Amino acid sequence: MEYEYDGHTYQLTKLGLSDAKETLAELQKMEFFENALTSLTTNPDAVDRLERKLFRQNAQWLNETGQWVPLSKELTEAHFSGRLLSYYSVLIKAIGYNFEDFLSDGGTTDPAAETSPE
């Protein structure tokens, strides 16, 4: 999916299953679903781990020359320097995109209870 924010365009792709499970566990440890902003701003080490999962292989930035560039650690640092709100906005958008099905029902659906009648 493409996401435009603060005059920039980003392309976000979904995490694979293993990375999604690890990222979801990290988000729950951070209590992200209770208070997203507080959990992100008070857990810088956890945010670094989220950034590695959500940006490195799964997010790109459309640069000034019209080329998609992966958000490597170095590029993320340079691109978002002085733009902290933009950084968190893109990170939160990547979380929402990756876990939209989980978040749509608050993660409360019991998959085992959803059996089709025979």
C-alpha positions as CSV (number, residue, x, y, z in Angstrom):
1,M,0.0,0.0,0.0
2,E,1.1,3.6,-0.6
3,Y,0.9,6.1,2.2
4,E,1.4,9.8,1.8
5,Y,2.4,11.9,4.8
6,D,4.1,15.2,5.3
7,G,4.9,15.6,1.6
8,H,6.5,12.2,1.2
9,T,5.2,8.9,-0.2
10,Y,5.9,5.5,1.4
11,Q,5.2,2.0,0.2
12,L,4.4,-0.5,3.0
13,T,4.2,-4.2,2.6
14,K,3.0,-6.9,5.0
15,L,5.2,-8.8,7.3
16,G,5.7,-12.5,6.9
17,L,4.0,-14.7,9.5
18,S,7.1,-15.2,11.7
19,D,7.9,-11.5,11.8
20,A,4.2,-10.6,12.3
21,K,4.0,-13.0,15.3
22,E,7.2,-11.5,16.8
23,T,6.1,-8.0,16.2
24,L,2.6,-8.6,17.7
25,A,4.2,-10.1,20.8
26,E,6.5,-7.0,21.1
27,L,3.5,-4.7,20.7
28,Q,1.6,-6.5,23.4
29,K,4.7,-6.4,25.8
30,M,4.8,-2.6,25.2
31,E,1.1,-2.3,25.9
32,F,0.7,-0.6,22.5
33,F,-2.9,-1.5,22.2
34,E,-3.7,0.2,25.5
35,N,-1.9,3.5,24.7
36,A,0.0,3.7,21.4
37,L,1.8,7.0,21.8
38,T,2.9,6.4,25.4
39,S,4.1,2.9,24.6
40,L,6.2,4.1,21.7
41,T,7.7,7.1,23.4
42,T,8.7,5.3,26.5
43,N,10.2,2.2,25.0
44,P,13.0,3.3,22.6
45,D,14.7,-0.1,22.5
46,A,11.4,-1.8,21.6
47,V,10.7,0.9,19.0
48,D,14.1,0.1,17.4
49,R,13.1,-3.6,17.2
50,L,9.8,-2.6,15.6
51,E,11.5,-0.3,13.2
52,R,13.8,-3.2,12.1
53,K,10.8,-5.4,11.4
54,L,8.5,-2.8,9.8
55,F,10.9,-0.7,7.9
56,R,14.0,-2.6,6.7
57,Q,12.4,-5.1,4.3
58,N,8.8,-3.9,4.4
59,A,8.8,-0.1,3.8
60,Q,10.2,2.1,1.0
61,W,10.3,5.8,0.4
62,L,9.8,7.4,-2.9
63,N,12.9,9.7,-3.2
64,E,13.3,13.0,-5.0
65,T,14.3,11.2,-8.2
66,G,11.2,9.0,-8.3
67,Q,12.9,5.8,-7.1
68,W,11.7,3.6,-4.3
69,V,14.4,3.2,-1.7
70,P,14.2,0.8,1.3
71,L,14.1,2.5,4.7
72,S,17.5,1.2,5.9
73,K,18.7,2.3,9.3
74,E,20.9,5.0,7.8
75,L,18.2,6.3,5.5
76,T,15.6,6.2,8.3
77,E,17.9,8.3,10.5
78,A,18.6,10.9,7.8
79,H,15.1,11.0,6.4
80,F,13.3,11.5,9.7
81,S,15.9,13.7,11.4
82,G,14.0,16.7,12.7
83,R,10.7,15.0,11.8
84,L,9.9,12.9,14.8
85,L,6.1,13.2,14.3
86,S,6.5,12.0,10.7
87,Y,8.6,9.0,11.9
88,Y,6.0,7.9,14.5
89,S,3.2,8.5,12.0
90,V,4.7,6.2,9.4
91,L,5.6,3.6,12.0
92,I,2.0,3.6,13.4
93,K,0.6,3.4,9.9
94,A,2.9,0.3,9.2
95,I,1.6,-1.3,12.4
96,G,-2.0,-0.6,11.5
97,Y,-1.5,-1.9,8.0
98,N,0.1,-5.1,9.2
99,F,-2.4,-5.8,11.9
100,E,-5.6,-4.4,10.5
101,D,-7.4,-7.7,10.7
102,F,-6.3,-8.2,14.3
103,L,-7.1,-4.6,15.3
104,S,-10.5,-4.6,13.6
105,D,-12.0,-6.7,16.3
106,G,-9.5,-5.8,19.0
107,G,-7.9,-9.3,18.7
108,T,-10.9,-10.7,20.6
109,T,-12.2,-13.2,18.0
110,D,-11.7,-16.8,19.0
111,P,-10.7,-18.5,15.8
112,A,-11.4,-21.9,17.3
113,A,-15.0,-20.9,17.9
114,E,-15.5,-20.0,14.2
115,T,-16.3,-23.4,12.8
116,S,-18.6,-23.9,10.0
117,P,-21.6,-26.2,10.6
118,E,-21.5,-29.5,8.9
